[in-house]
């Protein structure tokens, strides 16, 4: 397997891609607007992914030592980051799954089928494991991805690839219950897990924090809920980490920060929607 560390990676147009999820029936009045990196820190959307090789479903085992000295098999928590701020010209994706990830060539090839280019890739190691990081642009424009529907498609494509190549990740992911071979052993009460906070971030924008149980289409639904009350989303971070999704967005109302009553309206709207993602139609 070729190493992707500190080097550019290029692909031909002939790829063998896995199934890509389509996000439909979402009409958004606004999309993400590119900005220079701000003081928010590292904004990102955390995603998941696989390895390549002749036997993709066989992954190296990560082990831990129990209190009695025995070896315990442990599955690391998958994490995916889609970073909209660190590079003004590209969307940066970072994927970690302990020490189990390879060069992720299949994942990057699958993203190419979405009309995207992977312009560069590198790998670095720290105490949490191997971090695979690569930059993505739209093939049609050469610019970063700004459409929330496409960002969600990127996220689901990476998660799909991770589940295909690392089926053991299924029990660690909220979406393992839908797409994986084994659902998570624990479930999250969405009413308890959902947290929403809004605060001022200067005179021209406010900062929105959202944490909730992860599910397919969540990124698109959050942005749609925000824009449906005429609040604009400037830039954002979306982290997928195991069973949870954590989002941070810079938002404004007509170019200004949100006044306190509007902050409360936004927070209440998101709490209501996220705790009740679907409503069954009653027949009369």
C-alpha positions in Angstrom: 0.0 0.0 0.0 1.5 3.3 -1.0 1.9 5.9 1.7 0.0 9.2 1.4 2.2 11.0 3.9 3.2 14.6 2.9 2.6 14.1 -0.8 0.1 15.0 -3.5 -2.3 12.3 -4.6 -3.8 12.2 -8.1 -6.4 9.9 -9.5 -7.5 8.9 -13.0 -11.2 9.1 -14.0 -11.6 5.4 -14.0 -12.6 4.4 -10.5 -14.4 1.6 -8.9 -16.7 3.3 -6.4 -19.1 2.2 -3.7 -22.7 3.2 -3.6 -23.2 6.9 -2.8 -26.1 8.2 -0.8 -28.3 10.9 -2.4 -29.8 13.7 -0.4 -33.1 14.8 -1.9 -36.1 17.0 -1.2 -34.3 19.7 0.6 -34.8 23.3 -0.6 -32.4 25.6 1.1 -32.7 29.4 0.8 -29.0 29.8 1.7 -25.7 27.9 1.4 -22.4 28.1 3.2 -20.4 31.2 2.3 -16.7 31.0 2.1 -14.7 33.2 4.5 -11.1 33.6 5.5 -10.3 31.5 8.6 -11.8 33.1 11.7 -11.2 33.0 15.4 -13.5 30.1 15.9 -10.6 27.7 15.7 -10.6 24.5 13.7 -14.1 24.1 12.2 -14.6 20.8 10.9 -17.0 18.1 10.0 -15.9 14.7 11.3 -16.2 11.8 8.9 -15.3 8.1 8.7 -13.4 5.9 6.3 -11.7 2.6 5.2 -8.5 1.1 4.1 -7.4 -0.5 0.9 -6.0 -3.8 0.0 -6.7 -7.3 -1.3 -8.9 -8.2 1.7 -10.5 -4.9 2.8 -12.7 -6.4 5.5 -9.8 -7.7 7.5 -8.4 -4.9 9.7 -5.5 -5.1 12.2 -6.7 -5.6 15.7 -6.3 -3.0 18.4 -5.8 -4.4 21.9 -5.7 -3.2 25.4 -4.5 -4.9 28.6 -7.1 -5.6 31.2 -6.7 -5.5 35.0 -5.9 -9.2 35.1 -3.2 -8.8 32.4 -5.3 -10.3 29.6 -5.5 -8.8 26.2 -8.8 -7.1 25.4 -9.9 -6.3 21.9 -11.0 -2.7 21.7 -12.6 -0.8 18.8 -11.6 2.9 18.6 -14.2 5.6 18.2 -14.4 6.7 14.5 -14.1 10.4 13.9 -14.6 12.5 10.8 -13.8 16.2 10.4 -14.9 18.4 7.5 -13.0 21.7 8.0 -14.4 24.7 6.2 -12.0 27.3 7.7 -8.3 26.2 7.6 -8.1 26.6 3.9 -10.0 29.4 2.1 -9.8 27.5 -1.2 -10.6 23.9 -0.2 -12.7 21.8 2.1 -10.3 19.8 4.4 -11.4 16.4 5.5 -9.7 14.5 8.4 -10.5 10.9 9.3 -9.3 8.9 12.3 -10.1 5.4 13.4 -7.3 4.6 15.9 -4.5 2.8 14.0 -6.8 0.9 11.6 -6.8 3.2 8.6 -4.6 2.8 5.5 -4.1 5.3 2.7 -7.9 5.7 2.1 -7.5 5.5 -1.7 -10.9 3.9 -2.1 -12.5 6.6 0.0 -10.9 9.4 -2.1 -12.0 7.6 -5.3 -15.5 7.4 -4.0 -15.5 11.1 -3.3 -14.4 11.7 -6.9 -17.6 10.2 -8.1 -19.4 13.1 -6.4 -17.8 15.5 -8.8 -14.9 16.4 -6.4 -11.1 16.5 -6.8 -8.8 15.4 -4.0 -5.9 17.9 -4.4 -3.5 16.7 -1.7 -3.3 14.3 1.1 -1.1 13.6 4.1 -1.0 11.4 7.2 0.2 12.2 10.7 0.4 10.2 13.9 -0.4 11.3 17.5 -1.5 9.6 20.7 -5.1 9.2 19.3 -3.9 7.3 16.3 -3.4 7.8 12.6 -5.0 11.0 11.1 -5.7 10.9 7.3 -6.1 14.4 6.0 -6.9 15.6 2.5 -8.2 18.6 0.7 -11.2 18.6 -1.6 -12.5 21.0 -4.2 -15.4 20.9 -6.7 -14.2 19.6 -10.0 -16.4 22.1 -11.9 -15.1 25.2 -10.1 -11.9 24.3 -8.4 -13.3 25.8 -5.2 -14.2 24.5 -1.8 -17.6 22.8 -1.2 -20.3 25.2 0.0 -23.5 23.3 -0.6 -24.8 21.7 2.7 -26.4 18.8 0.6 -23.0 18.0 -1.0 -21.2 18.3 2.4 -23.7 15.7 3.8 -23.2 13.5 0.8 -19.4 13.6 1.5 -20.0 12.7 5.1 -22.3 9.8 4.2 -20.0 8.5 1.5 -17.1 8.4 3.9 -19.2 6.7 6.6 -20.4 4.2 4.0 -16.9 3.4 3.0 -15.8 3.0 6.6 -18.6 0.5 7.3 -17.7 -1.4 4.1 -14.0 -1.8 4.9 -14.2 -1.8 8.7 -17.4 -3.6 9.7 -16.3 -3.5 13.3 -16.9 0.3 13.3 -20.6 -0.4 12.9 -21.1 -0.9 16.6 -19.4 2.4 17.3 -21.4 4.5 15.0 -25.0 5.8 15.3 -25.5 5.1 11.6 -24.3 1.5 12.1 -27.9 0.8 13.1 -29.1 1.8 9.6 -26.2 0.8 7.3 -23.9 -1.4 9.3 -23.7 -5.1 10.1 -24.1 -4.6 13.9 -26.0 -1.8 15.6 -24.4 0.1 18.5 -24.6 -1.7 21.8 -25.8 1.5 23.5 -28.3 4.0 22.4 -28.6 7.7 23.0 -31.7 9.4 24.2 -32.1 12.3 21.7 -33.9 14.4 24.3 -31.0 14.2 26.7 -28.2 14.3 24.1 -29.5 17.4 22.3 -27.9 20.7 23.4 -28.1 24.0 21.7 -26.4 27.3 22.7 -26.1 30.7 20.9 -23.9 33.5 21.9 -22.6 36.8 20.4 -19.4 36.7 18.4 -18.9 40.3 17.6 -21.3 42.9 16.1 -21.7 41.1 12.8 -22.4 37.5 13.7 -23.3 35.0 16.4 -21.9 31.6 17.3 -24.2 28.6 17.3 -23.3 25.3 19.0 -25.4 22.1 18.5 -24.8 18.7 19.9 -27.2 15.8 19.2 -27.6 12.1 18.3 -26.2 11.5 14.8 -28.4 10.3 11.9 -28.4 10.5 8.1 -29.3 13.9 6.7 -28.6 15.7 10.0 -26.3 18.4 8.5 -28.8 19.4 5.8 -31.7 19.4 8.3 -29.9 21.6 10.8 -29.0 24.2 8.1 -32.5 24.1 6.7 -34.0 24.7 10.1 -31.7 27.7 10.6 -32.4 29.2 7.2 -36.1 28.6 7.4 -36.3 31.4 10.0 -34.3 33.7 7.7 -31.0 33.4 9.6 -27.9 33.1 7.3 -25.2 30.5 7.8 -21.7 32.0 7.1 -19.5 29.1 7.8 -19.5 26.0 10.0 -18.0 22.9 11.5 -19.6 19.5 11.7 -18.0 16.7 13.7 -19.1 13.1 13.6 -17.8 11.3 16.6 -19.2 7.8 17.3 -22.8 8.2 18.2 -22.8 12.0 18.4 -22.7 14.9 16.0 -21.4 18.2 17.1 -21.8 21.3 15.0 -20.6 24.9 15.3 -21.9 27.6 12.9 -21.3 31.3 12.5 -24.7 32.8 11.8 -26.1 36.3 11.2 -29.4 38.1 10.6 -29.2 40.6 7.8 -25.5 41.0 8.3 -25.7 41.6 12.1 -25.4 39.4 15.2 -28.6 37.9 16.5 -30.4 39.8 19.2 -31.3 37.9 22.4 -35.0 37.2 21.4 -33.9 35.8 18.0 -31.2 33.7 19.7 -33.9 32.1 21.8 -36.1 31.5 18.8 -33.2 29.8 17.0 -32.3 27.6 19.9 -36.0 26.6 20.6 -36.5 25.8 16.9 -33.5 23.5 16.7 -34.3 21.8 20.0 -37.9 21.1 18.9 -36.8 19.9 15.5 -33.9 17.7 16.6 -35.9 16.0 19.3 -38.7 15.3 16.9 -37.0 14.6 13.6 -40.1 13.1 12.0 -43.9 13.3 12.7 -46.2 10.6 11.8 -49.2 11.7 9.8 -52.5 10.9 11.5 -55.5 9.9 9.5 -58.8 11.4 10.2 
